[in-house]
Amino acid sequence: MTRVLRFFGTSIGKKQLMAVTGLLFLLFLATHLLGNLSVYGGRASFVSYAEHLHALGNLLVVAEVMMALALIIHVTTAVILFFENRAARPVKYTVDKSGGGRTFSSQIMPYTGLLILGFIGVHLATFSHHIVDQTTRNIFQIALDVFSQPVYLVIFLVSMLILGFHVRHGLWSAFQTVGANHPKYMPCIQRFSIIFAVIVAIGFGSLPIVILLMR
């Protein structure tokens, strides 16, 4: 147990934790998007999906707790690594070091991560406030009420764009960290990361538009 704790105390160990928790979130995004795309089948389809999801009961609660713990680990580790890297290199390079695989997405990862964390807080608070009363409204009507707020709609759409940038780098970086860094496969993983990021950004970004068109 001590050896395990020592390993996760190292830079490599922290990166492994970030990679594993990041992949968990990517799996969550994929399943969450697939479920929410049921709205394309109409109001009844979307409401039915939500009802089946909440019918899972304690299983859903366990999944939510696991995701909350993964979020805490992911964010905490990211913050620690960020400040450790800053401390190890207190003076910025005088020459641009954007080569060697560094992209715009990778350079803004700490900032997109913080913005996504802020969005999660706003998203949960907004929907939790509306979901308190479901006696006269179903989940579709609640989503319609929320997305009918122009400010929240803009926040949501911008956040999905930011999420796309974060996912684009996070996916291939996670595979690289867990050891899938092979010259033969990495180019495919990088292309898949771009495709997945576009699907996530457009998929989630389209949901409020579809819901608003159905009112």
C-alpha positions in Angstrom: 0.0 0.0 0.0 2.9 2.3 0.9 4.5 1.6 -2.5 1.3 2.4 -4.3 0.9 5.7 -2.4 4.6 6.6 -3.2 4.0 5.9 -6.9 1.0 8.1 -7.1 3.0 10.8 -5.3 5.4 10.9 -8.2 4.9 13.0 -11.4 4.3 9.8 -13.4 1.8 8.5 -10.9 -0.2 11.7 -10.9 -0.3 11.7 -14.7 -1.5 8.1 -14.6 -4.3 9.1 -12.2 -5.3 12.0 -14.5 -5.3 9.7 -17.5 -7.5 7.0 -15.9 -10.0 9.5 -14.4 -10.0 11.4 -17.7 -10.8 8.3 -19.7 -13.7 7.6 -17.2 -15.1 11.1 -18.0 -14.7 10.5 -21.7 -16.7 7.3 -21.3 -19.3 9.2 -19.3 -19.5 11.9 -22.0 -20.1 9.2 -24.7 -22.9 7.4 -22.8 -24.4 10.7 -21.6 -24.5 12.0 -25.2 -25.9 8.8 -26.6 -28.7 9.0 -24.0 -29.5 12.7 -24.6 -29.5 12.2 -28.4 -32.8 10.4 -27.7 -34.3 13.9 -27.9 -34.1 13.6 -31.7 -36.8 11.0 -31.4 -39.1 13.5 -29.9 -40.4 14.6 -26.5 -41.7 11.2 -25.5 -38.4 9.5 -26.4 -36.4 12.0 -24.3 -38.7 11.7 -21.3 -38.7 7.9 -21.6 -34.9 7.9 -21.5 -34.8 10.1 -18.4 -37.3 7.9 -16.6 -35.4 4.7 -17.4 -32.2 6.4 -16.2 -33.7 7.4 -12.9 -35.3 4.0 -12.5 -31.8 2.6 -11.9 -32.1 4.0 -8.4 -29.2 3.1 -6.2 -27.1 2.0 -9.2 -27.3 5.6 -10.5 -26.4 7.0 -7.1 -23.3 4.8 -7.0 -22.3 5.9 -10.5 -22.8 9.6 -9.5 -20.6 9.2 -6.4 -17.9 7.5 -8.5 -17.9 10.3 -11.0 -17.8 12.9 -8.2 -14.7 11.1 -6.7 -13.1 10.9 -10.1 -13.7 14.6 -10.7 -12.1 15.5 -7.3 -9.1 13.3 -8.1 -8.8 14.6 -11.7 -9.0 18.3 -10.7 -6.8 18.0 -7.6 -4.1 16.1 -9.5 -4.3 18.6 -12.4 -3.8 21.6 -10.1 -0.8 19.9 -8.3 0.9 19.0 -11.6 0.3 22.5 -12.9 2.0 24.2 -10.0 4.8 21.5 -9.9 5.5 22.2 -13.6 5.5 26.0 -12.9 7.9 25.5 -10.0 10.2 23.3 -12.1 10.4 25.9 -14.9 9.9 29.4 -13.3 11.3 31.2 -16.3 9.4 31.0 -19.6 11.3 29.9 -22.7 12.5 32.7 -24.8 12.0 30.6 -27.9 8.7 29.1 -28.9 8.5 25.5 -27.9 5.3 24.6 -29.6 6.9 21.8 -31.5 7.2 18.2 -30.5 3.4 17.5 -30.5 2.3 20.6 -28.6 -0.9 22.1 -30.0 -3.2 25.0 -29.2 -5.4 22.5 -27.3 -2.6 21.2 -25.2 -1.4 24.7 -24.3 -4.8 25.8 -23.0 -5.6 22.6 -21.1 -5.4 24.0 -17.6 -7.6 26.9 -18.6 -10.2 24.9 -20.5 -10.3 22.5 -17.5 -11.1 25.3 -15.1 -13.8 26.7 -17.4 -15.3 23.3 -17.7 -15.3 22.8 -13.9 -17.1 26.2 -13.6 -19.6 25.1 -16.2 -20.3 21.8 -14.3 -21.1 23.9 -11.2 -23.4 26.2 -13.1 -25.0 23.3 -15.0 -25.8 21.3 -11.9 -27.0 24.3 -10.0 -29.3 25.4 -12.8 -30.9 22.1 -13.5 -31.1 21.2 -9.8 -33.0 24.4 -9.1 -35.6 23.5 -11.8 -35.8 19.7 -11.1 -37.0 20.3 -7.5 -40.5 20.6 -8.8 -41.5 17.8 -11.2 -45.1 17.6 -10.2 -46.4 19.5 -13.2 -43.4 19.3 -15.6 -41.4 16.5 -17.1 -37.7 16.5 -17.9 -38.3 17.8 -21.4 -40.3 20.8 -20.1 -37.6 21.5 -17.5 -34.9 21.4 -20.2 -37.0 23.7 -22.4 -37.3 26.2 -19.5 -33.6 26.2 -18.8 -32.5 26.5 -22.4 -35.0 29.3 -23.0 -32.8 31.5 -20.8 -30.6 33.3 -23.3 -27.7 33.8 -20.9 -27.6 30.1 -20.0 -28.0 29.1 -23.6 -24.9 31.1 -24.6 -22.9 29.7 -21.6 -23.9 26.2 -22.6 -22.9 26.6 -26.3 -19.6 28.3 -25.5 -18.8 25.6 -22.9 -19.4 22.8 -25.4 -16.9 24.5 -27.7 -14.4 24.6 -24.8 -15.1 21.0 -24.0 -14.3 20.0 -27.5 -10.8 21.6 -27.2 -10.2 19.9 -23.9 -11.4 16.5 -25.1 -9.4 16.8 -28.3 -6.1 16.8 -26.4 -7.2 14.9 -23.4 -8.1 11.7 -25.2 -4.9 11.0 -27.1 -2.8 12.3 -24.2 -4.5 9.8 -21.8 -3.8 6.9 -24.2 -0.2 8.1 -24.4 0.1 8.3 -20.6 -1.2 4.8 -20.0 1.4 3.4 -22.5 -0.4 3.3 -25.9 2.3 5.6 -27.4 3.2 3.5 -30.4 4.3 5.1 -33.7 1.9 2.8 -35.6 -1.2 3.5 -33.6 -0.7 7.0 -32.2 -1.6 8.9 -35.4 -4.9 6.9 -35.6 -5.6 7.8 -31.9 -4.9 11.4 -32.6 -7.3 11.5 -35.6 -9.9 9.7 -33.5 -9.4 12.3 -30.7 -10.3 15.1 -33.2 -13.3 13.2 -34.5 -14.6 12.4 -31.0 -14.1 16.0 -29.8 -16.1 17.3 -32.8 -18.9 14.7 -32.1 -19.0 15.7 -28.5 -19.0 19.5 -29.2 -21.6 19.3 -32.0 -23.6 16.6 -30.3 -24.1 18.3 -27.0 -24.3 21.8 -28.7 -27.1 20.7 -30.9 -29.3 19.5 -28.0 -30.6 22.9 -26.8 -31.3 23.9 -30.4 -33.4 20.8 -31.0 -35.3 21.2 -27.8 -36.0 24.9 -28.5 -37.3 24.0 -32.0 -39.8 21.6 -30.4 -41.5 24.1 -28.2 
